[in-house]
Amino acid sequence: QVQLVESGGGLVHPGGSLSLSCAASGIIFSIYDMAWYRQAPGNQRESVAVITSGGSTNYADSVKGRFTISRDNAKNTVYLQMNSLNPEDTAVYYCKAGRILGGYVYNYWGQGTQVTVSS
């Protein structure tokens, strides 16, 4: 079965950095677009960063210049490097694998990892 396992979350001071990883199994990783989402308490889940199967990237305005998404197809892993963190970045971060095939949308989600930015 498909599994996406996030890691790397934790507590960090404002201005600090964290690196998240998401290891995928059960899918042909290289043909999936990969994304990071986040959800803060009381808020809807929002897209943070996307990297397509071809390597193109896109970021939410709130994280541009601070976050970097990357992928290693050999390791079936997508990463999110987060710098200059602020308390507004506090949320549960989720990894998603997505693909449209034959008119069907295939989306798989990880279980999430907590990121807390606090002094």
Legacy VTK file of the C-alpha trace (Angstrom):
# vtk DataFile Version 3.0
C-alpha trace
ASCII
DATASET POLYDATA
POINTS 119 float
0.000 0.000 0.000
1.001 3.625 -0.368
2.791 5.204 2.561
4.087 8.717 3.016
6.062 9.222 6.206
7.043 12.722 7.285
9.843 13.477 9.704
11.878 16.408 10.950
9.280 18.464 12.768
9.831 19.926 16.189
10.171 23.071 18.254
12.303 25.919 16.955
12.865 29.529 18.003
11.775 32.377 15.746
14.377 32.959 13.079
15.481 29.348 13.194
15.435 26.598 10.588
14.012 23.121 10.193
14.233 20.540 7.473
11.313 18.218 6.828
11.495 14.947 4.925
8.795 12.758 3.445
9.666 9.230 2.413
7.275 7.563 -0.011
6.667 3.901 -0.707
4.138 1.978 -2.755
4.136 4.463 -5.642
6.337 5.191 -8.628
7.649 8.283 -6.894
9.247 9.925 -9.918
5.961 10.354 -11.797
4.115 12.030 -8.937
3.917 15.703 -8.189
4.841 16.207 -4.557
3.648 18.916 -2.227
3.818 20.154 1.318
0.695 21.458 3.003
0.147 22.794 6.478
-2.755 23.232 8.823
-2.768 25.453 11.865
-5.421 25.085 14.584
-8.699 26.578 13.432
-7.449 27.064 9.884
-7.958 25.205 6.653
-5.171 23.111 5.224
-3.137 25.226 2.827
-0.573 24.494 0.158
2.940 25.561 1.083
5.117 24.298 -1.767
4.845 22.030 -4.786
7.433 20.282 -6.906
6.272 18.603 -10.067
7.534 15.333 -11.466
9.581 17.450 -13.857
11.149 19.449 -11.056
9.243 22.719 -11.386
8.463 24.399 -8.090
5.831 26.755 -6.759
5.442 28.374 -3.361
2.811 30.118 -1.309
3.498 33.840 -1.107
3.893 33.573 2.659
6.929 31.294 2.371
8.631 32.502 -0.818
12.288 33.186 -0.228
12.261 31.296 3.077
11.251 27.723 2.183
12.756 25.432 -0.441
11.170 22.233 -1.705
13.298 19.572 -3.346
13.104 15.922 -4.243
15.407 12.951 -4.589
13.808 10.401 -6.880
16.514 7.859 -6.107
15.497 7.969 -2.443
11.743 8.418 -3.040
11.912 11.418 -0.761
10.740 15.018 -0.873
12.198 17.674 1.388
11.173 21.049 2.725
13.919 23.312 3.990
12.414 26.027 6.158
14.454 29.081 7.120
13.663 32.292 8.969
10.752 30.635 10.697
8.210 32.746 12.530
5.329 31.857 14.862
2.867 32.063 11.954
4.589 29.002 10.470
3.414 26.892 13.408
1.244 24.094 12.034
1.042 20.415 11.255
2.883 19.895 7.980
1.627 17.235 5.589
3.222 15.655 2.565
1.080 14.858 -0.473
1.710 12.832 -3.608
-0.588 13.620 -6.502
-1.133 12.512 -10.054
-3.887 12.650 -12.671
-4.124 9.500 -14.741
-6.877 8.536 -17.131
-9.125 11.247 -15.800
-8.740 10.072 -12.240
-7.046 12.052 -9.497
-4.762 10.094 -7.222
-3.820 11.865 -3.995
-1.996 10.302 -1.091
-1.278 12.003 2.230
1.148 11.482 5.042
0.176 11.555 8.692
1.714 14.960 9.338
4.505 16.319 11.472
4.173 19.143 13.989
6.231 22.295 13.564
6.121 24.765 16.430
7.871 28.123 16.262
8.035 29.745 19.649
10.413 31.556 21.937
LINES 1 120
119 0 1 2 3 4 5 6 7 8 9 10 11 12 13 14 15 16 17 18 19 20 21 22 23 24 25 26 27 28 29 30 31 32 33 34 35 36 37 38 39 40 41 42 43 44 45 46 47 48 49 50 51 52 53 54 55 56 57 58 59 60 61 62 63 64 65 66 67 68 69 70 71 72 73 74 75 76 77 78 79 80 81 82 83 84 85 86 87 88 89 90 91 92 93 94 95 96 97 98 99 100 101 102 103 104 105 106 107 108 109 110 111 112 113 114 115 116 117 118
